[in-house]
């Protein structure tokens, strides 16, 4: 899992190369629908990039569909002049081994920066017998296949977290897929489904109201508003850190000085108090990394999810 210690890292001392075209318009292609966590982070970053680059505009362009492939393919095939960038989420790494993918993630993109983590919270319905993560694991082992967990879509960290738990702990959970978050949350709170590996912003209010019970969070440190909920790392299981994230990438071949400059801007932006507060409010954790750190993180994500998909036989949509 990406280390939060990076948050305090000093900005890189970089040269500031000119844009390919003076006053150029930069597109931040978001491979997700408007309104979600990925889109929100992109819209917070855009004005910061524009003011620091002197660009005529930094425009957020949503190109969702096909589990993020449509937006990613557009950027992969764009000119590597620094004027088109991709803002994407964990689905980007999850689909790396999907058949007939129109690009190669490692070959066709230049990692720029990990912008934010969108941590996963393991929650259970109020009447579920386990009150701790250890009890959850023990109950699932004693009742193989009987513990159900809700998820949205096959190609999501919500679904694959169950597969990761099977791979690492050898416990058998039964996935209950939903098309929309509303019914998922309603049936989870009513006990029609037992558990969910969900994001904090979706589940926090229900946890605080006692309508869901939180057992663990996929972070290196506890979430500020859930101080009693341990992290998977604290529980001795850092390999269960199945969280989504928001990352910035460029087409392969984008000049290295531009990639480094964009990464430095991202780190500066993610360190701004007002921007950090906005991202935390949406259930995200601001990061801001170097291109090298983003590349290492992305490779780790690809390797982890590829193993889970291959070993468990989970089919992507």
C-alpha positions, 0 to 999 in steps of 0.5 A: 500500500502506498505510504502516507509518509510521502505526504510530507515530502518536499516538492521536487526542484525542477526545471519548468519547461514551456508547454508544447504550445504557449497558452495551450489548452490542457485536457484532463480526461476523466475515465469516470462519470461526473460527480464521483471521487475521481471526477471531484479530484480532477476538478479540484486539480484543474484550476491549480494546474491552470494557474501554475502553468499559465495555460489558456484553460485546463478542461476536465473532460469526462469520457466514461464507459467500458470500465474506464477503457474509453477514456484511457484509450483516448489518452493512449492514442493522443499526441504525447505533447503534454496537452492531454492527460488521464485522470483514472482510478483503480479500475485502470489497473484492474482491467490491465489483463482484460482480453482485447484491451486496445492499449498496453498499460505499461507500454502506452502510458507515462505515470505522473502522480498518485493524486489521492487514495479512496480507502475501503472500509469493511462494514457489516450489517448491525445484526451480523454476529462478528464485532471485530475483524478477527471474529469476522474471519473466524465466522467466515471460516466456520461457515464457508460460502455463507457470508455474503458481501455486496459490491458494485460491478465485477471490475471493482475493488469492492468485488475483488476485495472478497477475492483478495481475502479468499486468496490471502486468508483462504476464506470463502465469501459469496458476492452479491452484485448490485447495479446501484449504490442505493439498493446496495446500502439499503439491503446492507443496513437491513441485513439482507446482505452481510458485509461490504468492502465499500468506500468511506464517503458512502458508509461513514454516515451509516456507521456513525448512526449505528446502522452499519458496523465498521471492522477495518479500514484499508489505510496505514493510519486510522481514519480521523473520524473513525478513531476506533476502527483499526487498519488492516495493517494494524491487524497484521494484514497489510496485504488486504489493503484493497482501496481505490485511488485517483492517478494522473497519467500521460501518453507514453513519449510525453517529454520527461521534463513535462511529466516531472513538472506536472507531478510537482504541480500535483504534489503542491496542489495536494498539499494545499490545506483547502484542497486537502480539506475538500478531498477529505470531505469526499472520503479521499486521502490526498497524496501527490507523488513523483512519477517514479513512485506512481510507476511503482504503485501502479505496477504493484496494483496491476500485479495484485489484481492480476493475481486475484483475477487469475487465482479466483476466476473472477470475470470482468464485465 
